Amino acid sequence: MAGTNPYIQQSRTRLPQQRYRVTFRLLESGETHEVVVEPRSLPYQRSGLPGSLLDIALGNGIELEHTCGGVCACSTCHSIVRQGLASCNEATEDEEDQLEEARGLTIQSRLSCQCVPDGSMDLVVEIPAWNRNLVKEAPH
Amino acid sequence: MSARLLAPHVRELTLAAPTEPFSYAPGQWLSLHLPIGERPPLVRAYTLAAAPQPLGELILCLDRYPGGLGSVYLFDLPIGEEIAFDGPLGRFTLPETTQEQLWLARFTGIVPFRALRQQLEQNPPSTPVTLLYEAGSEAELIYREEFQRLAEQVPWFRVRFLVSDESAEARGSPEPILAALPDILRGRTDVAPMVCGTNRFLRPIREYFRSLGYERRSIQYESYD
């Protein structure tokens, strides 16, 4: 990686047209944050796909690990979408490749940087406690 | 820290050795924590542009993209500043294979290959390595002389440079590489491909190899968008 993304690929995602709610449960700290997503506020354009869970979290002051900067190059933003997964874009093979490196993988697992809800449902998202540690254990 | 320009908008940064012991494999990247943005740190990933150095310096390379928070900050970063980082990370490292390797890069996608090349210079492979490297201008073929020199010195390394002379809108296209691949491969399906660039560049090239019968996971890749 060289750290720039000058040729951003057209996203296959659909941004929400209506207000919806995301509840983030941070299992490491035990904190719960509820965010009301207003379509006009998206994207926050900090990291991850526009309108992604990572974009929403960071844009609302919820610090999720995202070691690669949100470009689908690591698994540190692993999240588990307990509710509302059907309203999210489908995971690509690239995302699935990265997810395989995540600990505690479930069928509801996504990378927060790649998971973009369309706003048709409210979401409940768990952030596993061990995401941070996995980074340190990457083979090198 | 020191810096040099590799192209008008490409800067190489050499960071002094970290205060704590640090090791990495060529091809890996660092997660930089930059003190910028509305809610610092801004996290951005940059590949190490060299194999481990004798004195432990870390070398990064970045393209200044207008409006890109991280790249603009690093491009203008004064000498002497400190940078916080995490890592090393990534699996774009030399494959454990006896297959001939085919490296495909566009523009700053050459960065991890520079580190991998240095690794192989220290421990030459038993099978050939071929690099196909494309950019939109001669100036953007960064590190070109190093690769050219090696190709002239050793039998195991070959390189072909492509200058696509594209319009700005077409930059990032995989077409020049895709057009050159049949001549490089000549019907072979037994090389080990490694590809680095943007997803716009990577994905069609991966699909090309899959159309030749390659398993998806046998195509090593690294994207940066």
Chai-1 contact restraints between the chains, C-beta under 6 A:
chainA,res_idxA,chainB,res_idxB,connection_type,confidence,min_distance_angstrom,max_distance_angstrom,comment,restraint_id
A,M1,B,W29,contact,1.0,0.0,6.0,A-B,restraint_1
A,M1,B,A45,contact,1.0,0.0,6.0,A-B,restraint_2
A,M1,B,T47,contact,1.0,0.0,6.0,A-B,restraint_3
A,M1,B,Y224,contact,1.0,0.0,6.0,A-B,restraint_4
A,A2,B,L62,contact,1.0,0.0,6.0,A-B,restraint_5
A,A2,B,D63,contact,1.0,0.0,6.0,A-B,restraint_6
A,A2,B,T108,contact,1.0,0.0,6.0,A-B,restraint_7
A,A2,B,V111,contact,1.0,0.0,6.0,A-B,restraint_8
A,A2,B,Y224,contact,1.0,0.0,6.0,A-B,restraint_9
A,G3,B,R44,contact,1.0,0.0,6.0,A-B,restraint_10
A,G3,B,Y46,contact,1.0,0.0,6.0,A-B,restraint_11
A,G3,B,L62,contact,1.0,0.0,6.0,A-B,restraint_12
A,G3,B,G70,contact,1.0,0.0,6.0,A-B,restraint_13
A,T4,B,D63,contact,1.0,0.0,6.0,A-B,restraint_14
A,T4,B,Y65,contact,1.0,0.0,6.0,A-B,restraint_15
A,T4,B,G68,contact,1.0,0.0,6.0,A-B,restraint_16
A,T4,B,S71,contact,1.0,0.0,6.0,A-B,restraint_17
A,N5,B,D225,contact,1.0,0.0,6.0,A-B,restraint_18
A,P6,B,Y65,contact,1.0,0.0,6.0,A-B,restraint_19
A,Y7,B,G172,contact,1.0,0.0,6.0,A-B,restraint_20
A,Y7,B,T198,contact,1.0,0.0,6.0,A-B,restraint_21
A,Y7,B,R200,contact,1.0,0.0,6.0,A-B,restraint_22
A,I8,B,D225,contact,1.0,0.0,6.0,A-B,restraint_23
A,Q9,B,N199,contact,1.0,0.0,6.0,A-B,restraint_24
A,Q9,B,R200,contact,1.0,0.0,6.0,A-B,restraint_25
A,H66,B,V43,contact,1.0,0.0,6.0,A-B,restraint_26
A,T67,B,S31,contact,1.0,0.0,6.0,A-B,restraint_27
A,T67,B,D86,contact,1.0,0.0,6.0,A-B,restraint_28
A,C68,B,A45,contact,1.0,0.0,6.0,A-B,restraint_29
A,G69,B,V43,contact,1.0,0.0,6.0,A-B,restraint_30
A,G69,B,R44,contact,1.0,0.0,6.0,A-B,restraint_31
A,G69,B,A45,contact,1.0,0.0,6.0,A-B,restraint_32
A,V71,B,D225,contact,1.0,0.0,6.0,A-B,restraint_33
A,C74,B,L89,contact,1.0,0.0,6.0,A-B,restraint_34
A,A138,B,L89,contact,1.0,0.0,6.0,A-B,restraint_35
A,H140,B,Y24,contact,1.0,0.0,6.0,A-B,restraint_36
A,H140,B,A25,contact,1.0,0.0,6.0,A-B,restraint_37
A,H140,B,Q28,contact,1.0,0.0,6.0,A-B,restraint_38
A,H140,B,P88,contact,1.0,0.0,6.0,A-B,restraint_39
